[in-house]
Amino acid sequence: MTKSTLETIHQQRLLVCGWIDQVKGEVARGMPVLAQDGSMVGVVAAVIQSGAAQTINHILLGQTPPTAVYRLIPIALLDRLADEGIWLRVTHGQVAALPVHQPDC
């Protein structure tokens, strides 16, 4: 692979909103994020698009109240969209163990 191809594959874009097929709906900044027990774990800070195909593969979770820590939620952990927000397939404790987003410098 060329350097240009590698940069394209690893490049990430943070979006305000995006359609996620897995939950059959649009996920947008500010939407509440709920663990499987219904407890609120934060809000959507962004959706992350990456890879050569520029597909959405993560949600960036912002904490309430805001902190400098943003967690990456893979779309595989999304369960469903509902009026009250987006539900996850994991517990509140499991969310706390998700990796922290490290923006490219």
Buried (B, 14 or more C-beta within 10 A) or exposed (E): EEEEEEEBEEEBEBBEBBEBEBBEBEBBBEBBBBBBEEEEBBBBBBBBBBEEEEEBBBBBBBBEEEEEEBBBBEBEBBBBBEEEBBBBEBBBEBBEEBEEBEEEE
